[in-house]
Amino acid sequence: MAATILIADDDAVQRRLLENMVQRCGYQTIVVESGDAAMTVIADEMRTVDAIVLDLVMPGLDGLGVLSKMREMGLHIPVVVQTAHGGIDNVVSAMRAGAHDFVVKPVGIERLQVSLRNALDASALKGELQRIRHSREGRLTFKDIVTRSEAMGHVLAMGKKAAASAIPVLIEGESGVGKELVARAIHGSSERASKPFVTVNCGAIPDNLVESILFGHEKGAFTGATERHAGKFVEASGGTLFLDEVGELPLTAQVKLLRALQQGEVEAVGGRKPVKVDVRIISATNRNLLNHVKAGHFRDDLFYRLHVLPLTIPPLRSRREDIPHLLRHFLARFSAEENRAIARVGADAMARLVNADWPGNVRQLENAVYRAVVLSDGEELRADDFPAINGGPLGPDAGPEIGPLTLAQPARVAAHEIPIAPAQSAPALLPHGALTMLDEDGECRALDEMEAEIIRFAISHYRGQMSEVARRLKIGRSTLYRKMDDIAAVPAGKNQES
């Protein structure tokens, strides 16, 4: 499924031209004629907008007003602003307000394609880093989940409703579909977001230690208990306890878990009195838990206690429209992490990836992209870079032909600034000078070149009146002259207009 671009322009002719160019670039379009209409589309949770082409001068709510409202709403959709000659003040204000790039009317299709490509790639990398950071800080929300699938949309809609209450949630789905991600989003969207999110992998705990880990133990309660341990329930009190693979719990532990859920209190191994806890329970399983109950391996009373609100996450093979979007996010992150200039995924590789069965689901896709980025010898990922993926070309009944995925030059982010291992902390924001862009010839175009282009544009427009240029750019004359010395070696943009 192609990215969706929102076009906001009050000129009917310009809207049609932009719509035609954006569609020729391979994107879907939503076209509106005012800033107010643009905000209506942006605020609609049922419609996904990946990037915006925004006219700065419109009656009513103008482009700067749209950027201001987006900032107030906490929205981070990349915006490419349009300006006519004489709009340098608005361009500077728009860039300071959060616009990603600007184009001068009338824009050519090559320049527009480059701007949109860079906007989408920068957004993908920033979104991926933000998702990892939010996950580790317990602040992940449903906005951090990458999906365009209607089936996943239903799951997320139910998850948002669950987040508004303390209802027990049972998340079902195959391994690797993102059950913990949804659990973290429910917690991060709830009133308990500032409290602990504690994860317990029930399938990785030895049977004789389950009760101790969940409910705690007193010093000397058993051989080897040299000190007191509070247990996961007490540790998660006030927040959320995520019981992963809950179907693996032994029957003896299930009895105490049921009592803890019913009474809101736990009793440590060797303890003399129960301890009150306030815990929201989210559990997950890759099994059919009802069949597990019928086979006598899971208590039916505990099942109905956990199965109050079931959420079933579909496997990746059932939502193939998510694969290109997930691929863009993973590729942006791993290319930056490994400092590799991977700019394209070939059509043959895309066909293989979209057609694959993905028994390991999203986790398998992520690992496959990581391996391909590390081992690839060129700037394009081909089908040969995914030897372990059984996909192959599309069949005659598989729908429309899958085209290549083209990315801009990856952001240059130092490896230590990208959160790879759980022990590392993520950066607060991407470095200001880290993002790069491409011109229409595919050459790297850094942010300092954008600044140089704005300064050249201002000098040309105000006919070399440096005091006026400095005033309009809101910088001192000495700063302007210093920047002019810095940009003397920066080549002028190929499509700059004077």
C-alpha positions in Angstrom: 0.0 0.0 0.0 1.5 3.3 -1.1 2.0 6.2 1.3 -0.8 8.8 1.4 0.0 12.5 0.7 -2.3 15.3 1.8 -2.3 18.2 -0.6 -3.7 21.5 0.7 -3.9 24.4 -1.8 -6.6 27.0 -2.5 -5.7 27.2 -6.2 -7.8 24.6 -8.2 -5.3 24.4 -11.0 -2.4 24.0 -8.7 -4.2 21.3 -6.8 -4.8 19.3 -10.0 -1.2 19.7 -11.0 0.1 18.6 -7.6 -2.3 15.7 -7.4 -1.1 14.4 -10.9 2.6 14.8 -10.0 2.2 13.1 -6.6 0.3 10.2 -8.1 3.0 9.8 -10.8 5.5 9.6 -8.0 3.6 6.5 -6.8 1.7 7.9 -3.8 -2.0 8.0 -3.0 -3.5 11.5 -2.5 -6.0 13.4 -0.5 -6.8 16.8 -1.8 -8.3 19.7 0.1 -8.7 23.4 -0.7 -8.1 25.1 2.7 -6.2 24.8 6.0 -9.3 24.1 7.9 -10.1 21.1 5.7 -6.6 19.9 6.0 -6.9 19.9 9.8 -10.1 18.0 9.6 -8.3 15.2 7.6 -5.3 15.3 9.9 -7.4 15.0 13.0 -9.5 12.1 11.6 -8.1 8.9 13.3 -9.7 6.8 10.6 -7.5 8.4 7.9 -3.8 8.0 7.8 -1.6 10.8 6.3 2.1 10.1 5.8 3.2 13.5 4.5 1.7 16.9 3.6 2.2 19.3 0.7 1.1 22.6 2.2 0.5 26.0 0.5 1.6 28.7 2.9 -0.8 31.4 1.6 -4.5 30.4 1.8 -7.6 32.2 2.9 -8.8 31.4 6.4 -6.4 29.1 8.2 -3.1 29.5 6.3 -0.1 27.2 6.1 1.6 28.6 9.2 -1.7 28.2 11.1 -1.8 24.6 10.1 1.8 24.0 11.3 0.9 25.8 14.6 -2.1 23.6 15.2 -0.2 20.4 14.4 2.4 21.4 16.9 -0.3 22.1 19.6 -1.8 18.6 18.8 1.6 16.9 19.1 1.5 15.7 15.5 4.7 15.0 13.7 3.6 14.4 10.1 6.4 15.7 7.7 5.3 18.8 5.8 6.7 20.2 2.5 5.6 23.8 2.2 5.1 25.7 -1.1 5.9 29.3 -1.6 5.8 31.8 -4.5 8.5 34.4 -5.1 8.5 36.9 -2.3 7.6 34.4 0.4 11.0 34.2 2.1 9.6 35.4 5.4 7.0 32.7 5.4 9.5 30.1 4.4 11.8 30.9 7.3 8.8 31.0 9.7 7.6 27.6 8.3 10.9 25.9 8.7 11.1 27.2 12.3 7.6 26.0 12.9 8.6 22.4 11.9 8.3 22.1 8.1 10.6 19.5 6.7 11.4 21.2 3.3 10.1 23.9 1.0 9.6 24.2 -2.7 9.2 27.2 -4.9 6.1 27.4 -7.2 5.8 26.1 -9.8 7.6 23.0 -8.6 8.9 20.3 -11.0 8.1 16.6 -10.5 11.7 15.7 -9.8 12.1 18.3 -7.1 8.7 17.3 -5.5 9.6 13.6 -5.6 12.9 14.2 -3.9 11.2 16.3 -1.1 8.5 13.7 -0.5 11.0 10.9 -0.5 13.2 12.6 2.0 10.3 13.6 4.2 9.0 10.0 4.3 12.4 8.5 5.1 13.2 11.1 7.8 9.8 10.5 9.3 10.4 6.7 9.2 13.7 6.9 11.0 12.5 9.4 13.6 9.4 7.3 14.2 11.4 4.1 14.6 13.8 5.7 17.1 10.9 7.2 18.9 9.0 3.9 19.1 12.1 2.2 20.6 12.6 5.0 23.1 9.0 5.1 24.1 8.9 1.4 24.5 11.8 1.4 26.9 10.5 4.4 28.8 7.0 2.9 29.2 5.5 5.8 27.1 4.7 3.9 23.9 1.2 4.6 22.5 -0.9 3.4 19.6 0.6 6.2 17.4 4.0 4.4 17.6 2.6 1.2 16.0 3.3 1.0 12.2 0.3 -0.4 10.3 -2.1 0.3 7.5 -4.1 -2.9 7.8 -7.8 -2.7 8.4 -7.6 -5.9 10.6 -4.9 -4.2 12.8 -7.0 -1.0 12.8 -9.8 -3.0 14.5 -7.3 -4.4 17.0 -5.9 -1.0 17.8 -9.4 0.5 18.1 -10.3 -2.1 20.7 -7.0 -1.6 22.5 -7.7 2.2 22.8 -11.0 1.4 24.4 -9.3 -1.1 26.8 -6.7 1.6 27.7 -9.5 3.8 29.1 -10.3 1.2 31.8 -8.6 -1.4 33.9 -10.3 -4.3 32.2 -8.1 -7.5 31.9 -6.9 -8.0 28.3 -5.8 -11.3 26.7 -3.7 -10.8 23.6 -3.6 -13.8 21.2 -1.5 -14.3 18.2 1.5 -16.1 16.7 5.0 -15.5 17.9 6.5 -12.3 16.5 3.3 -10.5 15.6 3.8 -7.8 18.3 1.8 -8.8 21.3 4.1 -7.1 23.7 4.0 -3.9 21.5 0.2 -3.7 21.8 0.4 -4.4 25.5 2.9 -1.5 26.0 0.6 0.7 23.9 -2.4 -0.1 26.1 -0.3 0.7 29.2 1.2 3.9 27.6 -2.2 5.2 26.6 -3.8 4.6 30.0 -3.8 6.5 33.3 -1.1 4.1 34.5 1.4 5.3 31.9 3.6 6.9 34.5 3.7 3.7 36.6 5.8 0.6 36.1 5.2 -1.8 33.2 6.6 -5.2 34.3 7.0 -8.1 32.0 7.0 -11.8 33.0 7.8 -14.5 30.5 5.9 -17.3 32.1 7.4 -19.9 29.7 11.0 -19.1 30.7 10.5 -19.6 34.5 11.3 -23.0 36.1 8.2 -24.5 37.7 9.7 -24.4 41.2 10.4 -20.7 41.0 7.2 -19.4 39.5 5.5 -18.6 42.8 8.6 -16.9 44.1 9.1 -14.7 41.1 5.4 -13.7 40.8 4.5 -13.3 44.4 7.9 -13.0 46.2 9.4 -14.9 49.1 10.7 -14.2 52.6 14.3 -14.7 53.6 14.9 -18.4 54.5 11.6 -19.5 52.9 13.5 -22.2 51.0 17.0 -23.4 50.4 18.9 -20.6 48.6 16.5 -17.8 49.7 19.2 -15.7 51.3 17.3 -12.5 51.2 13.7 -11.2 50.8 12.3 -10.8 47.3 9.1 -8.6 46.7 7.9 -10.4 43.5 6.6 -9.1 40.2 3.1 -8.3 41.5 4.4 -5.9 44.2 7.0 -4.5 41.7 4.2 -3.7 39.3 1.8 -2.3 41.9 0.1 0.9 40.5 1.0 -0.1 37.0 0.7 -3.0 34.6 1.8 -6.6 34.8 2.3 -8.3 31.4 2.1 -12.0 31.6 3.7 -13.2 28.4 3.0 -16.9 27.3 0.6 -17.2 30.2 -0.5 -20.6 29.0 2.8 -22.1 30.1 2.1 -21.5 33.8 1.9 -24.7 35.9 -1.4 -25.6 37.5 -0.2 -25.0 41.0 0.8 -21.4 40.2 -2.5 -20.8 38.4 -4.4 -21.3 41.6 -2.4 -18.6 43.4 -2.7 -16.3 40.4 -6.4 -16.7 40.4 -6.6 -15.8 44.1 -4.4 -12.7 43.5 -6.6 -11.5 40.7 -9.8 -12.1 42.7 -8.6 -10.7 46.1 -6.2 -8.0 44.8 -3.6 -9.3 47.2 -0.6 -11.6 47.1 1.1 -13.8 49.7 4.8 -14.3 49.4 6.3 -17.8 49.8 7.0 -18.1 53.5 5.0 -15.0 54.3 2.6 -14.6 57.2 0.1 -12.2 55.8 -1.0 -11.1 52.3 0.0 -7.8 50.7 -2.5 -5.6 48.9 -1.6 -4.8 45.3 -3.2 -2.6 42.6 -2.2 -4.2 39.3 -3.6 -4.1 35.8 -3.2 -7.5 34.1 -2.5 -7.9 30.4 -1.7 -11.4 29.4 -0.6 -12.9 26.0 -0.4 -16.3 24.5 0.6 -17.9 21.1 -1.6 -20.9 21.9 -5.3 -21.4 21.6 -6.0 -21.1 25.3 -9.5 -22.4 25.1 -8.2 -25.7 23.6 -5.6 -25.7 26.4 -8.5 -25.4 28.9 -10.4 -28.3 27.3 -7.3 -30.5 27.5 -7.1 -29.8 31.2 -3.8 -27.9 31.1 -5.3 -24.5 32.0 -7.9 -23.7 34.7 -11.2 -22.6 33.2 -11.9 -20.2 36.0 -8.6 -18.5 35.5 -9.2 -18.5 31.7 -12.5 -16.6 32.1 -10.8 -14.2 34.5 -8.1 -13.3 31.9 -10.3 -13.6 28.8 -12.5 -10.6 29.6 -11.4 -8.6 26.6 -9.6 -10.8 24.0 -7.5 -9.2 21.2 -6.3 -11.3 18.3 -3.4 -9.9 16.3 -3.4 -11.2 12.7 -0.2 -12.7 11.4 1.9 -10.7 8.9 0.8 -12.9 6.0 -2.7 -11.7 6.6 -1.8 -8.1 6.4 0.7 -7.8 3.6 -0.1 -4.2 3.0 1.9 -3.5 6.2 5.1 -4.9 4.8 6.3 -1.9 2.7 5.7 0.5 5.6 7.5 -1.8 8.1 10.3 -2.3 5.6 10.8 1.5 5.2 11.0 1.9 9.0 13.4 -1.1 9.5 15.6 -0.1 6.6 15.9 3.5 7.7 16.9 2.4 11.2 19.4 -0.3 10.2 21.0 1.8 7.4 21.6 4.6 9.8 22.8 2.2 12.5 25.2 0.4 10.2 26.2 3.6 8.3 25.2 2.0 5.0 23.9 4.0 2.0 21.0 1.6 1.1 18.8 3.8 -1.1 16.6 1.2 -2.9 14.8 -2.1 -2.6 14.5 -3.7 -6.0 11.2 -4.9 -7.4 12.3 -8.6 -7.3 13.2 -8.2 -3.6 9.9 -6.4 -2.9 8.0 -9.2 -4.6 9.8 -11.8 -2.6 9.2 -10.0 0.7 5.5 -9.2 0.1 4.8 -12.8 -1.1 6.7 -14.6 1.8 4.8 -16.6 4.3 6.6 -15.0 7.3 6.2 -17.8 9.9 8.1 -15.5 12.3 6.0 -12.5 11.4 7.2 -9.0 12.1 10.2 -10.1 14.1 11.4 -12.3 11.2 11.0 -9.4 8.8 13.0 -7.1 11.1 15.8 -9.6 11.3 15.8 -10.3 7.6 16.2 -6.6 6.8 19.0 -6.3 9.4 20.9 -9.2 7.8 20.4 -7.8 4.3 21.6 -4.4 5.2 24.7 -5.8 6.9 25.6 -8.2 4.1 24.6 -6.2 1.0 27.4 -5.1 -1.2 25.6 -2.3 -3.1 23.1 0.5 -2.6 20.1 -1.6 -3.6 18.7 -4.6 -1.8 18.0 -7.4 -4.2 16.2 -10.8 -3.9 19.6 -12.4 -3.4 20.0 -10.5 -0.2 17.1 -12.4 1.3 18.2 -16.0 0.6 16.3 -17.5 3.6 13.0 -15.9 2.6 10.7 -18.1 0.4 8.7 -15.6 -1.5 9.5 -15.5 -5.2 7.8 -13.4 -7.9 4.1 -12.6 -7.8 1.7 -15.0 -9.4 -0.9 -14.1 -12.0 -3.7 -13.9 -9.4 -1.7 -12.1 -6.7 -3.0 -8.6 -7.5 -1.1 -5.6 -8.9 2.6 -5.7 -9.7 4.9 -4.8 -6.8 7.3 -2.0 -7.7 10.6 -1.1 -6.0 10.9 0.8 -2.8 13.1 3.9 -3.2 14.5 5.7 -0.2 16.6 8.8 0.2 20.1 8.7 1.4 19.9 7.4 5.0 20.3 9.7 7.9 23.9 9.9 9.2 23.5 9.1 12.8 26.4 7.9 14.9 26.0 4.3 16.0 26.2 5.2 19.7 23.2 7.5 19.3 20.9 4.7 18.1 19.4 2.4 20.7 20.3 -1.1 19.6 20.7 -3.0 22.9 18.3 -2.8 25.8 21.1 -1.6 28.1 21.7 1.5 25.9 19.6 4.7 26.3 18.1 6.4 23.3 18.8 10.0 22.3 16.2 12.6 23.2 16.1 13.8 19.6 17.9 13.2 16.4 20.9 15.5 16.1 20.0 18.7 14.2 22.6 18.1 11.5 22.1 14.4 11.2 19.4 14.3 8.5 20.4 14.5 4.9 18.4 14.9 1.7 18.8 14.1 -1.9 18.6 16.3 -4.9 16.9 15.2 -8.1 20.2 13.6 -9.3 20.4 11.5 -6.2 23.2 13.4 -4.6 23.3 14.0 -0.8 21.8 17.3 0.2 22.4 18.2 3.9 20.5 20.6 6.1 23.3 23.2 5.8 22.6 23.2 2.0 19.0 24.0 2.7 20.1 26.9 4.9 22.4 28.1 2.1 19.6 27.9 -0.4 17.3 30.0 1.8 20.0 32.6 2.3 20.8 32.7 -1.5 17.1 33.0 -2.2 16.8 35.9 0.3 19.8 37.8 -1.1 18.5 37.4 -4.6 15.0 38.5 -3.7 16.1 41.6 -1.7 18.8 42.5 -4.4 21.7 42.2 -2.1 20.4 44.6 0.6 22.2 42.7 3.5 20.5 44.7 6.3 17.1 43.8 5.0 18.1 40.1 4.4 19.4 39.9 8.0 16.2 41.5 9.3 14.0 39.2 7.3 15.9 36.1 8.4 15.9 37.3 12.0 19.6 37.0 12.4 22.3 39.6 13.0 24.4 41.0 10.1 27.6 39.6 11.6 25.9 36.1 11.7 24.7 36.5 8.2 28.2 37.4 6.9 29.7 34.4 8.8 27.1 32.1 7.3 27.9 33.5 3.9 31.6 32.6 4.4 30.5 29.1 5.5 28.3 28.5 2.5 30.8 29.9 -0.1 31.9 26.3 -0.7 28.3 24.9 -0.8 27.2 24.6 -4.4 24.0 26.4 -5.4 20.9 24.2 -5.7 20.3 22.9 -9.2 16.8 24.1 -9.4 17.1 27.4 -7.6 15.2 30.2 -9.1 16.1 33.8 -8.9 
